[in-house]
Amino acid sequence: MSEETSGKAAEAGKDCTSKTKVKVVLQWVAQAQFAGYYAAKDQGFYDKECLDVTIQEGGVNIVPQQLLQAGNVDFAVSHVTKTMVTREQGANLVNIGQVFQRGAYLQVAWADSGIKTLADLKGTKVGSWGYGNELVLFAAMKAAGVDPKKDVKVIQQPFDMSLLLKHEVDSAQAKTYNEYAQLLETKNPKTGKLYQPSDFTAINLDDSGYASYEDGIYARGDWLDDPKNAETAVKFLKASYEGWGYCRDNLDGCVDVVLKAGSALGAGHQTWMLNEVNKLIWPSPQGIGVVDPKRWKQTIDIAKLGGVLKKDPDSGAYRTDLTEKALAELKADGFDTTGDSFQGEQVEVTPGGE
């Protein structure tokens, strides 16, 4: 945190007689996918709400839903499908804020592969990360008439695009904000220049009719039963949304925050990532964090069709009242909760994401 920001935080928290300690676990390591939380901490928004927030990075062996259910953290950032699978298994996890309003899953193939739709994956080698990330892909494939158990050979890929680049898979899983950029940041050995979008076919699951809610904020239902904890949740949501608003309106400044948080990837890659993540959040017509029941149902229906979920989650699987309280306070402060005028920027691809 810079000296200037430290001053902001101190000023913001000056009216707090004490601060409530809370811990949030992310799905992955420090990167712009989670920029809003880092910005809320860096800019003093959590301090302003009298919160002492610890941000725990995720990783391959860190499952946010499990940590949340075990009571090791107070909040978790996770996907709806992953978390509802855990809820169906008996975990009392509740979506209290749906940050990403659009999905980022891609299945990427070479442009000359003949793969243009999910149906074209039949008979091919399909790369997938696993660790729960395959759930939406497999559900979408099944909905498109491709049985992931019988019609394709699934190969677990690392969290990069190396297998596709080496032609060891016919398609690879990617996110619009991360792995797809890694492809474009790589030099084509035949030309010596960076790969271009025209070199690939990117099947966007969201655009293909298999929209699925991704990053949202979760808490335990029994924890929220305590009115003090519910109040803490509203404060956490309010400050986090303010952090995302800062990142919407201050692309470069927010990238700097992410880099200071310890990102292993360069400024170029993080700038691409944040720009794409902003597109997933903004505009939020009903307000950032508000669950659209139709979108929720579509997410669940795809998961059921794919055999990922056996039935609809009960009505307590998500609640909007906490987010609505947070948004009401933000509106009173003059904060733009919908970002209706937001438009993504043109971001230059840099070699290696530097």
Summary of the structure (lengths in Angstrom):
residues: 354
radius of gyration: 20.2
end to end distance: 22.1
largest distance: 63.6
contacts: 1221
relative contact order: 0.18
helix: 43%
strand: 16%
